[in-house]
Amino acid sequence: MELLRFRRFHETDLAVYAAWFADEELARRAPFPDTDWLAEATAGEGVVAEIASLDAEGTPVAVIRYEEEGDGGMTLFIAVDPAQRGKGVARRVLDAFAERAADRFSHIDVFVARDNEAGLALVRACGFRLIDGPDDEGFVPYRLGLTD
């Protein structure tokens, strides 16, 4: 099995990540990574963006962006390279990220669009539990507890 690695998102990753948005599904579900997105995600002020890779070169297969919450948890967003869909990459990345996050956070919250069947299946398969109904924008909140 290929080694899964995480590293901080760097400005040199922006062009690769932005190219993923040629995919209509990703483009309609995620905020486009422009310079404002980059500034927020790399400023180190509570919002962090990371790259997940499966090779020694650090080629991105997923981008994870999370924000610390005031209650000891985090809110997480994950985007997978469209060329990697259906290969189990999202589950590997999410499982490994949760294992790492358990050292620092009590839980991970995600908000999945109610029509995003793949996203809903992913969070359920990774052990996230429904915590409420859809919000006014149609996002369904799920939580993964990281502490006993």
N, CA, C and O atoms as a GROMACS GRO file, in nm:
protein
  592
    1MET      N    1   0.084  -0.118   0.000
    1MET     CA    2   0.000   0.000   0.000
    1MET      C    3   0.089   0.125   0.000
    1MET      O    4   0.192   0.129   0.068
    2GLU      N    5   0.050   0.224  -0.075
    2GLU     CA    6   0.127   0.347  -0.085
    2GLU      C    7   0.124   0.424   0.048
    2GLU      O    8   0.024   0.421   0.121
    3LEU      N    9   0.233   0.489   0.077
    3LEU     CA   10   0.244   0.568   0.199
    3LEU      C   11   0.162   0.696   0.185
    3LEU      O   12   0.176   0.770   0.088
    4LEU      N   13   0.077   0.720   0.283
    4LEU     CA   14  -0.002   0.843   0.285
    4LEU      C   15   0.072   0.945   0.369
    4LEU      O   16   0.109   0.918   0.483
    5ARG      N   17   0.093   1.061   0.312
    5ARG     CA   18   0.164   1.169   0.381
    5ARG      C   19   0.080   1.294   0.382
    5ARG      O   20   0.000   1.319   0.292
    6PHE      N   21   0.100   1.373   0.486
    6PHE     CA   22   0.035   1.503   0.497
    6PHE      C   23   0.142   1.610   0.506
    6PHE      O   24   0.249   1.588   0.564
    7ARG      N   25   0.113   1.725   0.449
    7ARG     CA   26   0.200   1.841   0.462
    7ARG      C   27   0.114   1.966   0.450
    7ARG      O   28   0.001   1.961   0.400
    8ARG      N   29   0.167   2.077   0.497
    8ARG     CA   30   0.093   2.203   0.487
    8ARG      C   31   0.076   2.244   0.342
    8ARG      O   32   0.165   2.222   0.259
    9PHE      N   33  -0.037   2.302   0.312
    9PHE     CA   34  -0.064   2.358   0.180
    9PHE      C   35   0.030   2.476   0.160
    9PHE      O   36   0.049   2.558   0.250
   10HIS      N   37   0.088   2.484   0.042
   10HIS     CA   38   0.180   2.592   0.010
   10HIS      C   39   0.130   2.665  -0.114
   10HIS      O   40   0.055   2.609  -0.194
   11GLU      N   41   0.169   2.787  -0.128
   11GLU     CA   42   0.123   2.866  -0.244
   11GLU      C   43   0.154   2.798  -0.376
   11GLU      O   44   0.083   2.820  -0.474
   12THR      N   45   0.259   2.716  -0.382
   12THR     CA   46   0.292   2.645  -0.505
   12THR      C   47   0.191   2.535  -0.536
   12THR      O   48   0.190   2.483  -0.648
   13ASP      N   49   0.106   2.498  -0.440
   13ASP     CA   50   0.002   2.397  -0.461
   13ASP      C   51  -0.124   2.457  -0.524
   13ASP      O   52  -0.210   2.384  -0.573
   14LEU      N   53  -0.135   2.587  -0.521
   14LEU     CA   54  -0.259   2.652  -0.562
   14LEU      C   55  -0.299   2.619  -0.706
   14LEU      O   56  -0.416   2.591  -0.731
   15ALA      N   57  -0.206   2.622  -0.799
   15ALA     CA   58  -0.239   2.596  -0.939
   15ALA      C   59  -0.290   2.453  -0.959
   15ALA      O   60  -0.384   2.430  -1.035
   16VAL      N   61  -0.227   2.357  -0.892
   16VAL     CA   62  -0.271   2.217  -0.904
   16VAL      C   63  -0.412   2.202  -0.847
   16VAL      O   64  -0.499   2.142  -0.911
   17TYR      N   65  -0.433   2.256  -0.728
   17TYR     CA   66  -0.565   2.246  -0.666
   17TYR      C   67  -0.671   2.319  -0.749
   17TYR      O   68  -0.780   2.266  -0.770
   18ALA      N   69  -0.640   2.438  -0.796
   18ALA     CA   70  -0.735   2.514  -0.877
   18ALA      C   71  -0.774   2.439  -1.004
   18ALA      O   72  -0.888   2.449  -1.050
   19ALA      N   73  -0.681   2.364  -1.062
   19ALA     CA   74  -0.710   2.286  -1.184
   19ALA      C   75  -0.815   2.179  -1.158
   19ALA      O   76  -0.887   2.141  -1.251
   20TRP      N   77  -0.826   2.130  -1.036
   20TRP     CA   78  -0.929   2.030  -1.005
   20TRP      C   79  -1.069   2.085  -1.027
   20TRP      O   80  -1.164   2.009  -1.047
   21PHE      N   81  -1.083   2.218  -1.022
   21PHE     CA   82  -1.214   2.281  -1.033
   21PHE      C   83  -1.268   2.283  -1.176
   21PHE      O   84  -1.377   2.336  -1.199
   22ALA      N   85  -1.194   2.227  -1.270
   22ALA     CA   86  -1.250   2.203  -1.404
   22ALA      C   87  -1.358   2.095  -1.394
   22ALA      O   88  -1.444   2.084  -1.481
   23ASP      N   89  -1.353   2.016  -1.287
   23ASP     CA   90  -1.453   1.914  -1.260
   23ASP      C   91  -1.579   1.982  -1.205
   23ASP      O   92  -1.574   2.049  -1.102
   24GLU      N   93  -1.692   1.964  -1.274
   24GLU     CA   94  -1.816   2.033  -1.236
   24GLU      C   95  -1.863   1.997  -1.096
   24GLU      O   96  -1.911   2.083  -1.023
   25GLU      N   97  -1.849   1.871  -1.058
   25GLU     CA   98  -1.895   1.827  -0.926
   25GLU      C   99  -1.818   1.899  -0.815
   25GLU      O  100  -1.878   1.950  -0.721
   26LEU      N  101  -1.687   1.904  -0.827
   26LEU     CA  102  -1.607   1.974  -0.726
   26LEU      C  103  -1.636   2.124  -0.729
   26LEU      O  104  -1.651   2.187  -0.625
   27ALA      N  105  -1.646   2.180  -0.848
   27ALA     CA  106  -1.666   2.324  -0.862
   27ALA      C  107  -1.796   2.370  -0.797
   27ALA      O  108  -1.803   2.482  -0.746
   28ARG      N  109  -1.898   2.286  -0.798
   28ARG     CA  110  -2.025   2.330  -0.738
   28ARG      C  111  -2.032   2.304  -0.588
   28ARG      O  112  -2.123   2.353  -0.522
   29ARG      N  113  -1.937   2.228  -0.535
   29ARG     CA  114  -1.942   2.192  -0.393
   29ARG      C  115  -1.838   2.263  -0.306
   29ARG      O  116  -1.850   2.262  -0.184
   30ALA      N  117  -1.738   2.322  -0.366
   30ALA     CA  118  -1.629   2.378  -0.287
   30ALA      C  119  -1.598   2.520  -0.330
   30ALA      O  120  -1.617   2.557  -0.446
   31PRO      N  121  -1.550   2.600  -0.236
   31PRO     CA  122  -1.509   2.736  -0.273
   31PRO      C  123  -1.380   2.731  -0.356
   31PRO      O  124  -1.285   2.661  -0.322
   32PHE      N  125  -1.379   2.806  -0.464
   32PHE     CA  126  -1.262   2.809  -0.551
   32PHE      C  127  -1.143   2.864  -0.473
   32PHE      O  128  -1.157   2.965  -0.404
   33PRO      N  129  -1.027   2.801  -0.483
   33PRO     CA  130  -0.910   2.845  -0.408
   33PRO      C  131  -0.838   2.964  -0.473
   33PRO      O  132  -0.741   2.948  -0.547
   34ASP      N  133  -0.889   3.082  -0.445
   34ASP     CA  134  -0.826   3.202  -0.500
   34ASP      C  135  -0.722   3.256  -0.400
   34ASP      O  136  -0.690   3.188  -0.302
   35THR      N  137  -0.672   3.373  -0.423
   35THR     CA  138  -0.567   3.426  -0.335
   35THR      C  139  -0.619   3.455  -0.195
   35THR      O  140  -0.544   3.443  -0.099
   36ASP      N  141  -0.746   3.492  -0.181
   36ASP     CA  142  -0.804   3.513  -0.047
   36ASP      C  143  -0.811   3.380   0.028
   36ASP      O  144  -0.779   3.374   0.147
   37TRP      N  145  -0.854   3.274  -0.042
   37TRP     CA  146  -0.858   3.140   0.018
   37TRP      C  147  -0.719   3.102   0.065
   37TRP      O  148  -0.701   3.053   0.177
   38LEU      N  149  -0.620   3.123  -0.020
   38LEU     CA  150  -0.482   3.088   0.014
   38LEU      C  151  -0.433   3.166   0.135
   38LEU      O  152  -0.371   3.109   0.224
   39ALA      N  153  -0.460   3.296   0.138
   39ALA     CA  154  -0.414   3.379   0.249
   39ALA      C  155  -0.474   3.330   0.381
   39ALA      O  156  -0.403   3.320   0.482
   40GLU      N  157  -0.602   3.301   0.382
   40GLU     CA  158  -0.667   3.252   0.504
   40GLU      C  159  -0.612   3.116   0.546
   40GLU      O  160  -0.588   3.092   0.665
   41ALA      N  161  -0.592   3.028   0.450
   41ALA     CA  162  -0.551   2.890   0.479
   41ALA      C  163  -0.404   2.877   0.516
   41ALA      O  164  -0.364   2.774   0.570
   42THR      N  165  -0.326   2.978   0.490
   42THR     CA  166  -0.182   2.969   0.521
   42THR      C  167  -0.138   3.071   0.624
   42THR      O  168  -0.019   3.079   0.655
   43ALA      N  169  -0.231   3.149   0.679
   43ALA     CA  170  -0.195   3.254   0.775
   43ALA      C  171  -0.163   3.198   0.913
   43ALA      O  172  -0.094   3.262   0.992
   44GLY      N  173  -0.213   3.077   0.944
   44GLY     CA  174  -0.187   3.018   1.074
   44GLY      C  175  -0.270   3.077   1.186
   44GLY      O  176  -0.227   3.077   1.301
   45GLU      N  177  -0.386   3.127   1.152
   45GLU     CA  178  -0.473   3.190   1.253
   45GLU      C  179  -0.601   3.110   1.272
   45GLU      O  180  -0.711   3.166   1.261
   46GLY      N  181  -0.589   2.982   1.302
   46GLY     CA  182  -0.707   2.900   1.329
   46GLY      C  183  -0.758   2.821   1.211
   46GLY      O  184  -0.831   2.723   1.229
   47VAL      N  185  -0.722   2.861   1.089
   47VAL     CA  186  -0.760   2.787   0.968
   47VAL      C  187  -0.633   2.726   0.911
   47VAL      O  188  -0.532   2.794   0.894
   48VAL      N  189  -0.639   2.597   0.881
   48VAL     CA  190  -0.522   2.526   0.828
   48VAL      C  191  -0.563   2.448   0.704
   48VAL      O  192  -0.670   2.387   0.700
   49ALA      N  193  -0.479   2.451   0.603
   49ALA     CA  194  -0.499   2.369   0.484
   49ALA      C  195  -0.379   2.276   0.471
   49ALA      O  196  -0.264   2.317   0.488
   50GLU      N  197  -0.408   2.151   0.439
   50GLU     CA  198  -0.303   2.051   0.421
   50GLU      C  199  -0.325   1.976   0.291
   50GLU      O  200  -0.436   1.968   0.239
   51ILE      N  201  -0.216   1.921   0.242
   51ILE     CA  202  -0.217   1.835   0.125
   51ILE      C  203  -0.198   1.692   0.173
   51ILE      O  204  -0.117   1.666   0.262
   52ALA      N  205  -0.272   1.600   0.116
   52ALA     CA  206  -0.247   1.458   0.136
   52ALA      C  207  -0.189   1.406   0.005
   52ALA      O  208  -0.239   1.436  -0.103
   53SER      N  209  -0.083   1.326   0.017
   53SER     CA  210  -0.018   1.272  -0.103
   53SER      C  211   0.012   1.124  -0.081
   53SER      O  212   0.016   1.075   0.032
   54LEU      N  213   0.033   1.055  -0.192
   54LEU     CA  214   0.063   0.912  -0.190
   54LEU      C  215   0.199   0.880  -0.251
   54LEU      O  216   0.231   0.764  -0.274
   55ASP      N  217   0.278   0.984  -0.277
   55ASP     CA  218   0.410   0.960  -0.336
   55ASP      C  219   0.515   1.045  -0.268
   55ASP      O  220   0.483   1.139  -0.194
   56ALA      N  221   0.639   1.012  -0.293
   56ALA     CA  222   0.751   1.083  -0.230
   56ALA      C  223   0.762   1.228  -0.276
   56ALA      O  224   0.819   1.311  -0.206
   57GLU      N  225   0.707   1.258  -0.394
   57GLU     CA  226   0.713   1.395  -0.446
   57GLU      C  227   0.610   1.486  -0.381
   57GLU      O  228   0.618   1.608  -0.396
   58GLY      N  229   0.513   1.430  -0.311
   58GLY     CA  230   0.410   1.511  -0.246
   58GLY      C  231   0.300   1.557  -0.340
   58GLY      O  232   0.236   1.659  -0.315
   59THR      N  233   0.277   1.482  -0.447
   59THR     CA  234   0.172   1.517  -0.543
   59THR      C  235   0.037   1.512  -0.473
   59THR      O  236   0.001   1.408  -0.417
   60PRO      N  237  -0.040   1.620  -0.475
   60PRO     CA  238  -0.167   1.623  -0.404
   60PRO      C  239  -0.270   1.522  -0.459
   60PRO      O  240  -0.293   1.515  -0.580
   61VAL      N  241  -0.330   1.446  -0.368
   61VAL     CA  242  -0.445   1.362  -0.403
   61VAL      C  243  -0.569   1.410  -0.330
   61VAL      O  244  -0.681   1.376  -0.366
   62ALA      N  245  -0.548   1.491  -0.225
   62ALA     CA  246  -0.659   1.550  -0.150
   62ALA      C  247  -0.611   1.677  -0.082
   62ALA      O  248  -0.493   1.692  -0.049
   63VAL      N  249  -0.705   1.767  -0.062
   63VAL     CA  250  -0.681   1.889   0.016
   63VAL      C  251  -0.776   1.886   0.134
   63VAL      O  252  -0.896   1.864   0.119
   64ILE      N  253  -0.720   1.908   0.250
   64ILE     CA  254  -0.798   1.914   0.374
   64ILE      C  255  -0.785   2.056   0.427
   64ILE      O  256  -0.676   2.112   0.434
   65ARG      N  257  -0.897   2.110   0.465
   65ARG     CA  258  -0.898   2.244   0.524
   65ARG      C  259  -0.979   2.236   0.652
   65ARG      O  260  -1.092   2.188   0.650
   66TYR      N  261  -0.922   2.281   0.762
   66TYR     CA  262  -0.997   2.273   0.886
   66TYR      C  263  -0.981   2.401   0.967
   66TYR      O  264  -0.885   2.476   0.952
   67GLU      N  265  -1.080   2.421   1.053
   67GLU     CA  266  -1.082   2.538   1.138
   67GLU      C  267  -1.110   2.493   1.280
   67GLU      O  268  -1.201   2.415   1.306
   68GLU      N  269  -1.029   2.541   1.372
   68GLU     CA  270  -1.048   2.508   1.512
   68GLU      C  271  -1.177   2.570   1.563
   68GLU      O  272  -1.209   2.684   1.532
   69GLU      N  273  -1.250   2.492   1.644
   69GLU     CA  274  -1.371   2.540   1.707
   69GLU      C  275  -1.339   2.575   1.852
   69GLU      O  276  -1.238   2.530   1.906
   70GLY      N  277  -1.423   2.654   1.915
   70GLY     CA  278  -1.401   2.693   2.053
   70GLY      C  279  -1.428   2.584   2.155
   70GLY      O  280  -1.396   2.600   2.273
   71ASP      N  281  -1.486   2.473   2.112
   71ASP     CA  282  -1.524   2.366   2.205
   71ASP      C  283  -1.426   2.248   2.204
   71ASP      O  284  -1.460   2.140   2.253
   72GLY      N  285  -1.307   2.268   2.149
   72GLY     CA  286  -1.208   2.161   2.145
   72GLY      C  287  -1.209   2.078   2.018
   72GLY      O  288  -1.128   1.988   2.002
   73GLY      N  289  -1.301   2.109   1.930
   73GLY     CA  290  -1.311   2.034   1.805
   73GLY      C  291  -1.266   2.115   1.686
   73GLY      O  292  -1.206   2.222   1.699
   74MET      N  293  -1.297   2.063   1.569
   74MET     CA  294  -1.265   2.130   1.445
   74MET      C  295  -1.377   2.107   1.345
   74MET      O  296  -1.451   2.009   1.354
   75THR      N  297  -1.387   2.197   1.249
   75THR     CA  298  -1.474   2.180   1.134
   75THR      C  299  -1.384   2.151   1.016
   75THR      O  300  -1.286   2.222   0.993
   76LEU      N  301  -1.416   2.046   0.942
   76LEU     CA  302  -1.329   1.995   0.837
   76LEU      C  303  -1.397   1.998   0.700
   76LEU      O  304  -1.517   1.975   0.688
   77PHE      N  305  -1.316   2.027   0.599
   77PHE     CA  306  -1.357   2.015   0.459
   77PHE      C  307  -1.251   1.932   0.389
   77PHE      O  308  -1.131   1.952   0.411
   78ILE      N  309  -1.293   1.841   0.304
   78ILE     CA  310  -1.198   1.760   0.227
   78ILE      C  311  -1.240   1.763   0.080
   78ILE      O  312  -1.358   1.750   0.047
   79ALA      N  313  -1.141   1.779  -0.007
   79ALA     CA  314  -1.162   1.771  -0.151
   79ALA      C  315  -1.061   1.671  -0.206
   79ALA      O  316  -0.943   1.675  -0.171
   80VAL      N  317  -1.108   1.583  -0.291
   80VAL     CA  318  -1.022   1.480  -0.350
   80VAL      C  319  -1.002   1.510  -0.498
   80VAL      O  320  -1.096   1.550  -0.567
   81ASP      N  321  -0.881   1.491  -0.545
   81ASP     CA  322  -0.851   1.505  -0.687
   81ASP      C  323  -0.954   1.423  -0.765
   81ASP      O  324  -0.966   1.302  -0.741
   82PRO      N  325  -1.027   1.484  -0.856
   82PRO     CA  326  -1.129   1.410  -0.931
   82PRO      C  327  -1.075   1.282  -0.997
   82PRO      O  328  -1.150   1.186  -1.014
   83ALA      N  329  -0.949   1.281  -1.035
   83ALA     CA  330  -0.889   1.161  -1.097
   83ALA      C  331  -0.874   1.047  -0.997
   83ALA      O  332  -0.850   0.933  -1.036
   84GLN      N  333  -0.887   1.077  -0.869
   84GLN     CA  334  -0.870   0.975  -0.764
   84GLN      C  335  -1.004   0.923  -0.709
   84GLN      O  336  -1.004   0.836  -0.622
   85ARG      N  337  -1.114   0.975  -0.758
   85ARG     CA  338  -1.244   0.931  -0.708
   85ARG      C  339  -1.267   0.782  -0.732
   85ARG      O  340  -1.225   0.726  -0.834
   86GLY      N  341  -1.333   0.719  -0.637
   86GLY     CA  342  -1.369   0.578  -0.650
   86GLY      C  343  -1.254   0.483  -0.621
   86GLY      O  344  -1.268   0.362  -0.644
   87LYS      N  345  -1.143   0.533  -0.571
   87LYS     CA  346  -1.026   0.450  -0.544
   87LYS      C  347  -1.000   0.432  -0.394
   87LYS      O  348  -0.899   0.374  -0.355
   88GLY      N  349  -1.091   0.482  -0.311
   88GLY     CA  350  -1.074   0.470  -0.167
   88GLY      C  351  -0.982   0.575  -0.106
   88GLY      O  352  -0.949   0.567   0.012
   89VAL      N  353  -0.940   0.673  -0.185
   89VAL     CA  354  -0.848   0.775  -0.136
   89VAL      C  355  -0.912   0.859  -0.028
   89VAL      O  356  -0.850   0.883   0.076
   90ALA      N  357  -1.034   0.904  -0.048
   90ALA     CA  358  -1.100   0.989   0.051
   90ALA      C  359  -1.110   0.920   0.186
   90ALA      O  360  -1.087   0.982   0.290
   91ARG      N  361  -1.145   0.794   0.186
   91ARG     CA  362  -1.156   0.722   0.313
   91ARG      C  363  -1.020   0.707   0.380
   91ARG      O  364  -1.008   0.728   0.501
   92ARG      N  365  -0.919   0.672   0.304
   92ARG     CA  366  -0.784   0.661   0.362
   92ARG      C  367  -0.740   0.792   0.422
   92ARG      O  368  -0.688   0.796   0.534
   93VAL      N  369  -0.761   0.899   0.349
   93VAL     CA  370  -0.719   1.031   0.395
   93VAL      C  371  -0.796   1.071   0.521
   93VAL      O  372  -0.737   1.116   0.619
   94LEU      N  373  -0.927   1.054   0.518
   94LEU     CA  374  -1.009   1.094   0.633
   94LEU      C  375  -0.977   1.011   0.756
   94LEU      O  376  -0.966   1.065   0.866
   95ASP      N  377  -0.962   0.881   0.741
   95ASP     CA  378  -0.927   0.794   0.854
   95ASP      C  379  -0.792   0.833   0.914
   95ASP      O  380  -0.778   0.844   1.036
   96ALA      N  381  -0.692   0.853   0.828
   96ALA     CA  382  -0.558   0.888   0.875
   96ALA      C  383  -0.556   1.026   0.939
   96ALA      O  384  -0.489   1.048   1.040
   97PHE      N  385  -0.630   1.118   0.880
   97PHE     CA  386  -0.635   1.254   0.936
   97PHE      C  387  -0.700   1.251   1.074
   97PHE      O  388  -0.652   1.317   1.166
   98ALA      N  389  -0.808   1.176   1.089
   98ALA     CA  390  -0.877   1.167   1.219
   98ALA      C  391  -0.784   1.108   1.324
   98ALA      O  392  -0.784   1.152   1.439
   99GLU      N  393  -0.707   1.009   1.286
   99GLU     CA  394  -0.613   0.948   1.381
   99GLU      C  395  -0.511   1.052   1.430
   99GLU      O  396  -0.481   1.058   1.549
  100ARG      N  397  -0.458   1.131   1.339
  100ARG     CA  398  -0.364   1.238   1.375
  100ARG      C  399  -0.431   1.345   1.460
  100ARG      O  400  -0.372   1.395   1.556
  101ALA      N  401  -0.553   1.381   1.425
  101ALA     CA  402  -0.623   1.490   1.494
  101ALA      C  403  -0.660   1.454   1.638
  101ALA      O  404  -0.680   1.544   1.720
  102ALA      N  405  -0.670   1.327   1.668
  102ALA     CA  406  -0.711   1.283   1.802
  102ALA      C  407  -0.613   1.330   1.910
  102ALA      O  408  -0.651   1.338   2.027
  103ASP      N  409  -0.491   1.360   1.873
  103ASP     CA  410  -0.393   1.410   1.969
  103ASP      C  411  -0.424   1.552   2.015
  103ASP      O  412  -0.380   1.595   2.122
  104ARG      N  413  -0.501   1.624   1.934
  104ARG     CA  414  -0.524   1.767   1.960
  104ARG      C  415  -0.668   1.808   1.975
  104ARG      O  416  -0.698   1.909   2.038
  105PHE      N  417  -0.758   1.729   1.916
  105PHE     CA  418  -0.898   1.772   1.910
  105PHE      C  419  -0.990   1.667   1.971
  105PHE      O  420  -0.959   1.548   1.973
  106SER      N  421  -1.105   1.713   2.021
  106SER     CA  422  -1.203   1.621   2.079
  106SER      C  423  -1.297   1.562   1.975
  106SER      O  424  -1.350   1.453   1.994
  107HIS      N  425  -1.317   1.634   1.866
  107HIS     CA  426  -1.408   1.586   1.762
  107HIS      C  427  -1.384   1.660   1.630
  107HIS      O  428  -1.319   1.764   1.625
  108ILE      N  429  -1.438   1.600   1.524
  108ILE     CA  430  -1.436   1.660   1.391
  108ILE      C  431  -1.580   1.674   1.346
  108ILE      O  432  -1.656   1.578   1.347
  109ASP      N  433  -1.617   1.795   1.306
  109ASP     CA  434  -1.748   1.820   1.247
  109ASP      C  435  -1.732   1.840   1.097
  109ASP      O  436  -1.636   1.903   1.051
  110VAL      N  437  -1.825   1.786   1.022
  110VAL     CA  438  -1.832   1.810   0.878
  110VAL      C  439  -1.975   1.848   0.843
  110VAL      O  440  -2.069   1.810   0.912
  111PHE      N  441  -1.990   1.923   0.737
  111PHE     CA  442  -2.121   1.964   0.689
  111PHE      C  443  -2.129   1.922   0.543
  111PHE      O  444  -2.059   1.978   0.458
  112VAL      N  445  -2.214   1.824   0.514
  112VAL     CA  446  -2.221   1.764   0.382
  112VAL      C  447  -2.353   1.804   0.316
  112VAL      O  448  -2.459   1.794   0.377
  113ALA      N  449  -2.346   1.849   0.192
  113ALA     CA  450  -2.468   1.883   0.120
  113ALA      C  451  -2.558   1.759   0.112
  113ALA      O  452  -2.511   1.649   0.083
  114ARG      N  453  -2.685   1.780   0.139
  114ARG     CA  454  -2.775   1.664   0.146
  114ARG      C  455  -2.789   1.588   0.014
  114ARG      O  456  -2.835   1.474   0.013
  115ASP      N  457  -2.749   1.651  -0.099
  115ASP     CA  458  -2.753   1.580  -0.227
  115ASP      C  459  -2.617   1.520  -0.266
  115ASP      O  460  -2.601   1.469  -0.376
  116ASN      N  461  -2.521   1.527  -0.176
  116ASN     CA  462  -2.387   1.473  -0.202
  116ASN      C  463  -2.382   1.330  -0.149
  116ASN      O  464  -2.333   1.305  -0.039
  117GLU      N  465  -2.432   1.238  -0.227
  117GLU     CA  466  -2.442   1.098  -0.183
  117GLU      C  467  -2.307   1.037  -0.151
  117GLU      O  468  -2.294   0.963  -0.053
  118ALA      N  469  -2.206   1.065  -0.231
  118ALA     CA  470  -2.073   1.010  -0.205
  118ALA      C  471  -2.016   1.066  -0.075
  118ALA      O  472  -1.956   0.992   0.004
  119GLY      N  473  -2.034   1.194  -0.052
  119GLY     CA  474  -1.985   1.256   0.072
  119GLY      C  475  -2.056   1.201   0.194
  119GLY      O  476  -1.993   1.175   0.296
  120LEU      N  477  -2.187   1.184   0.185
  120LEU     CA  478  -2.263   1.127   0.296
  120LEU      C  479  -2.219   0.984   0.324
  120LEU      O  480  -2.202   0.946   0.440
  121ALA      N  481  -2.200   0.906   0.220
  121ALA     CA  482  -2.155   0.767   0.238
  121ALA      C  483  -2.016   0.764   0.300
  121ALA      O  484  -1.988   0.679   0.385
  122LEU      N  485  -1.928   0.854   0.260
  122LEU     CA  486  -1.793   0.860   0.314
  122LEU      C  487  -1.794   0.886   0.463
  122LEU      O  488  -1.733   0.811   0.539
  123VAL      N  489  -1.863   0.991   0.507
  123VAL     CA  490  -1.858   1.024   0.650
  123VAL      C  491  -1.924   0.915   0.734
  123VAL      O  492  -1.878   0.887   0.845
  124ARG      N  493  -2.028   0.855   0.684
  124ARG     CA  494  -2.090   0.744   0.758
  124ARG      C  495  -1.995   0.625   0.768
  124ARG      O  496  -1.984   0.564   0.874
  125ALA      N  497  -1.926   0.593   0.659
  125ALA     CA  498  -1.833   0.480   0.659
  125ALA      C  499  -1.714   0.505   0.753
  125ALA      O  500  -1.655   0.410   0.805
  126CYS      N  501  -1.681   0.632   0.773
  126CYS     CA  502  -1.569   0.666   0.861
  126CYS      C  503  -1.613   0.683   1.007
  126CYS      O  504  -1.531   0.720   1.092
  127GLY      N  505  -1.739   0.656   1.036
  127GLY     CA  506  -1.786   0.659   1.174
  127GLY      C  507  -1.846   0.789   1.222
  127GLY      O  508  -1.877   0.802   1.340
  128PHE      N  509  -1.864   0.885   1.135
  128PHE     CA  510  -1.929   1.009   1.174
  128PHE      C  511  -2.076   0.982   1.203
  128PHE      O  512  -2.138   0.897   1.139
  129ARG      N  513  -2.130   1.054   1.299
  129ARG     CA  514  -2.270   1.039   1.339
  129ARG      C  515  -2.346   1.168   1.311
  129ARG      O  516  -2.296   1.278   1.332
  130LEU      N  517  -2.468   1.151   1.264
  130LEU     CA  518  -2.557   1.263   1.238
  130LEU      C  519  -2.582   1.338   1.369
  130LEU      O  520  -2.614   1.275   1.470
  131ILE      N  521  -2.569   1.471   1.368
  131ILE     CA  522  -2.594   1.547   1.490
  131ILE      C  523  -2.713   1.640   1.479
  131ILE      O  524  -2.755   1.698   1.579
  132ASP      N  525  -2.769   1.658   1.360
  132ASP     CA  526  -2.885   1.745   1.343
  132ASP      C  527  -2.937   1.727   1.201
  132ASP      O  528  -2.875   1.660   1.119
  133GLY      N  529  -3.050   1.789   1.172
  133GLY     CA  530  -3.102   1.786   1.037
  133GLY      C  531  -3.033   1.889   0.951
  133GLY      O  532  -2.949   1.964   0.999
  134PRO      N  533  -3.068   1.892   0.823
  134PRO     CA  534  -3.004   1.989   0.732
  134PRO      C  535  -3.028   2.133   0.779
  134PRO      O  536  -3.135   2.165   0.832
  135ASP      N  537  -2.929   2.218   0.759
  135ASP     CA  538  -2.946   2.359   0.793
  135ASP      C  539  -3.021   2.428   0.680
  135ASP      O  540  -3.066   2.364   0.585
  136ASP      N  541  -3.035   2.559   0.690
  136ASP     CA  542  -3.112   2.636   0.591
  136ASP      C  543  -3.052   2.630   0.451
  136ASP      O  544  -3.123   2.654   0.352
  137GLU      N  545  -2.922   2.598   0.441
  137GLU     CA  546  -2.857   2.590   0.311
  137GLU      C  547  -2.849   2.447   0.259
  137GLU      O  548  -2.791   2.423   0.153
  138GLY      N  549  -2.907   2.351   0.332
  138GLY     CA  550  -2.910   2.213   0.287
  138GLY      C  551  -2.790   2.129   0.326
  138GLY      O  552  -2.770   2.021   0.270
  139PHE      N  553  -2.710   2.176   0.421
  139PHE     CA  554  -2.595   2.099   0.467
  139PHE      C  555  -2.632   2.019   0.591
  139PHE      O  556  -2.699   2.069   0.682
  140VAL      N  557  -2.588   1.894   0.593
  140VAL     CA  558  -2.619   1.803   0.703
  140VAL      C  559  -2.494   1.790   0.791
  140VAL      O  560  -2.387   1.755   0.743
  141PRO      N  561  -2.509   1.818   0.922
  141PRO     CA  562  -2.393   1.812   1.011
  141PRO      C  563  -2.369   1.671   1.066
  141PRO      O  564  -2.461   1.603   1.112
  142TYR      N  565  -2.244   1.630   1.060
  142TYR     CA  566  -2.201   1.501   1.116
  142TYR      C  567  -2.082   1.527   1.206
  142TYR      O  568  -2.006   1.622   1.185
  143ARG      N  569  -2.066   1.442   1.308
  143ARG     CA  570  -1.955   1.455   1.402
  143ARG      C  571  -1.888   1.320   1.424
  143ARG      O  572  -1.954   1.216   1.432
  144LEU      N  573  -1.756   1.326   1.432
  144LEU     CA  574  -1.676   1.210   1.470
  144LEU      C  575  -1.610   1.244   1.602
  144LEU      O  576  -1.528   1.335   1.609
  145GLY      N  577  -1.646   1.170   1.709
  145GLY     CA  578  -1.581   1.189   1.837
  145GLY      C  579  -1.442   1.127   1.833
  145GLY      O  580  -1.424   1.016   1.782
  146LEU      N  581  -1.345   1.199   1.886
  146LEU     CA  582  -1.206   1.150   1.883
  146LEU      C  583  -1.156   1.109   2.020
  146LEU      O  584  -1.047   1.053   2.032
  147THR      N  585  -1.233   1.136   2.124
  147THR     CA  586  -1.195   1.097   2.259
  147THR      C  587  -1.297   1.000   2.314
  147THR      O  588  -1.412   0.997   2.270
  148ASP      N  589  -1.256   0.921   2.410
  148ASP     CA  590  -1.347   0.822   2.470
  148ASP      C  591  -1.454   0.886   2.553
  148ASP      O  592  -1.538   0.817   2.610
   0.00000   0.00000   0.00000
